[in-house]
Amino acid sequence: MLEIGSLIKISSSPIDDENYSKLASLVVNYGTAWMGWTRKGLIKEGDTVLVTGASGGVGLAAVELASKIFKCKVIGMCREEKSEQVRNFGADHIIDYRSESIRQEIKSIAPSGVDIVFDVVGGDGAIDLVKSLAFEGRFITIGYTAGIPKIPANILLLKSATVSGLWAGTATTPPGVFKETANIITNLFLDGKINPLVQEAIPLERVNDGFEKMGAREVIGKLVIRM
C-alpha cells in the first residue's frame, strides 16, 4: 500500500495520451540520469561528459540533461545509424562503440580526457573509458549489458579518479532522494525543458513484440506498455 507522502502531484491540468506515455518513462530514465549526474558525477557546467548506450532510454535522458540542463560538452556512444537522434538530444560528438580506436577518438575530442563517464553498458570497453578520464575524473557505473568490467585500481590511482555505482536502491535509501528527483524532472518536463522520446506505446497483449525489438536493438529512447 502506498503512503500519501510518497505520491507525487504531476499536474492539475489535463494530460493528453502522448504526454502520459512520456511521463510513464520519465521517472525511471530521467530519474536515474539525474541522480547519476548530480549525486555521483557531481556534474557542473562546462564539463566534458561521455555517455555509453546513448540511444537507449537512460542514455538518451543522460545526454539531454547533460546538454540542455547542465550545459556540458557531450560525447554519445551509439551505433552510427542511431546517431542523428542522439545529436538531436544534445550530443556534440558521436562515437560508434564498434570502432577499434575509441580511445583515439575520445582523445581527439577531449585531449585532456573526459570529466565524467556515464556507463550503462559495462564490458571490456569500460577499461578504455576509464583510461580516457581526465585527472580527478568520475566514472559512473549503472548497467552491464556487455558484461561486468574488471577496472584496474592502478589506473584510478594514477588519475586520482573515482568509480561510483548507482542502483535502484537509491529510490528508498536515503529516504526522500528519489521523490525529490522525481519532482525536479517532472517540473523540467512540464516546463518544456526536457522532452523524453517514446518510440512506441505498446498494448499489453503485444508486450513480447517490445522485447523482441529491444533484443534486436531496434529501439531508440523508450518503449512503454499501454494497459
Disulfide bonds with the S-S distance in Angstrom:
none
